[in-house]
Amino acid sequence: MIRRVFIVIVSVCCFVGFLGCVALKSKDTTNPALLEPQAIGKFSDVPVPVGFKLIPQESYCFEASGVRMGLLRYHGKGNADLVVNFYREQMAMYNWNLLNIIEYGQRMMNFDREAETCIVNISPKGSAVDITIAVGPKSQSPVKKGKPVVK
């Protein structure tokens, strides 16, 4: 009796392990150069590539009364050029407008929309990449006083 239970348990474990291996092999590998966004991020409309981990001790975010701001730092393995392409494609899907990209070893991408700005810094670190995301409200443009009309 104990022997039969043991055989059933071992058989089930082997079968589950086999299914896990099949599931891993069935993953789409048609284009391994593309990065995919994580399912959940600190800001739901600012994507982060899969495999990048938040560094909580170097991050903060604040949201209240429709205003949000934050500085989020992530670290992961990857290629900086692929990360730039990821943000170029993904941010547009969340209605962010790419303003410019500055490249100087690091890459800085500036985005904006309605009342917010987002700066994404991508820093290569050997075979890894650090990503810093800064989100905040747009500054209000100062009201220009008109010159007095000369009569």
C-alpha positions in Angstrom: 0.0 0.0 0.0 2.7 2.5 1.0 4.7 1.4 -2.0 1.7 2.2 -4.4 1.2 5.6 -2.8 4.9 6.4 -3.2 4.8 5.3 -6.9 1.8 7.5 -7.6 3.4 10.5 -5.9 6.6 10.0 -7.9 4.6 9.5 -11.1 2.6 12.7 -10.5 5.8 14.7 -9.7 7.5 13.5 -12.9 4.4 14.3 -15.0 4.1 17.8 -13.5 7.8 18.4 -14.1 7.4 17.2 -17.8 4.5 19.6 -18.3 6.6 22.5 -16.9 9.4 21.7 -19.3 7.0 21.6 -22.2 5.5 24.9 -21.2 9.0 26.5 -21.0 9.8 25.2 -24.5 6.6 26.4 -26.0 7.4 30.1 -25.3 7.5 32.2 -28.4 11.2 32.6 -29.4 10.6 34.0 -32.9 12.3 37.3 -32.0 14.4 37.1 -28.8 15.7 40.6 -29.4 12.3 42.2 -28.4 11.7 43.1 -24.8 8.2 42.7 -23.2 6.6 44.8 -20.5 6.0 43.6 -17.0 2.4 43.0 -16.0 2.5 45.3 -13.0 4.6 48.4 -12.4 4.5 51.3 -9.9 2.9 53.5 -12.5 0.4 51.5 -14.6 1.1 53.7 -17.7 4.9 53.7 -17.6 6.1 50.2 -18.8 9.1 48.4 -17.5 10.8 45.5 -19.4 10.3 42.0 -18.0 13.2 40.9 -15.9 14.1 44.3 -14.5 13.8 44.6 -10.7 12.8 47.7 -8.7 15.5 49.0 -6.4 13.2 50.1 -3.5 15.9 51.8 -1.4 16.6 54.2 -4.4 13.0 54.8 -5.5 10.0 56.7 -4.3 6.6 57.7 -5.7 3.8 59.9 -4.6 0.2 60.3 -5.8 -2.5 62.6 -4.4 -5.3 64.7 -5.7 -4.6 63.8 -9.4 -0.9 64.8 -9.1 1.8 62.2 -9.1 5.5 62.2 -9.1 8.2 59.6 -8.6 11.7 58.4 -9.2 11.9 54.7 -9.8 15.1 52.8 -10.3 15.4 49.4 -11.9 18.2 47.0 -12.7 18.3 44.0 -15.0 20.3 42.2 -17.6 20.0 43.5 -21.2 21.2 45.7 -24.0 20.8 49.5 -23.7 19.8 49.8 -27.4 17.0 47.2 -27.0 15.8 49.1 -23.9 15.7 52.3 -25.9 13.6 50.6 -28.6 11.3 49.2 -25.9 10.5 52.6 -24.6 10.2 54.1 -28.0 7.5 51.6 -28.9 5.8 51.0 -25.5 5.5 54.6 -24.3 3.5 55.5 -27.5 1.0 52.8 -26.5 0.3 54.7 -23.3 -0.1 58.1 -25.1 3.3 59.4 -24.2 4.9 61.6 -26.8 8.6 61.2 -27.4 10.2 64.7 -27.3 13.9 63.7 -27.8 16.6 61.2 -27.1 20.0 62.2 -25.9 22.8 59.7 -26.2 26.2 60.1 -24.4 27.1 56.6 -23.4 23.9 56.7 -21.4 20.6 57.4 -23.1 18.0 59.9 -21.8 14.6 59.8 -23.3 12.1 62.7 -22.7 8.4 62.1 -23.0 5.3 64.3 -22.2 1.6 64.3 -22.4 -1.3 66.4 -21.1 0.0 67.6 -17.8 3.0 65.3 -17.1 6.5 64.6 -18.1 8.5 61.4 -18.0 12.3 61.1 -18.3 13.8 57.7 -18.8 17.5 57.3 -18.2 19.1 54.1 -19.5 22.6 53.4 -18.2 24.6 50.4 -19.5 26.5 48.5 -16.8 28.5 45.8 -18.5 26.0 43.1 -19.5 23.3 44.8 -17.3 21.3 48.0 -17.6 20.1 50.5 -15.0 16.8 52.3 -15.8 15.7 55.4 -13.9 12.2 56.7 -14.6 11.2 60.2 -13.3 7.6 61.2 -13.6 6.2 64.5 -12.6 3.7 67.3 -13.4 4.6 69.8 -16.2 5.5 73.1 -14.8 3.0 75.8 -15.4 4.2 78.4 -17.9 4.4 81.8 -16.4 1.7 84.3 -17.4 3.2 86.8 -19.7 2.2 90.3 -19.1 1.4 92.2 -22.2 3.2 95.5 -23.0 1.1 98.5 -22.4 -0.5 99.8 -25.6 1.0 103.0 -26.8 -1.5 105.5 -28.0 
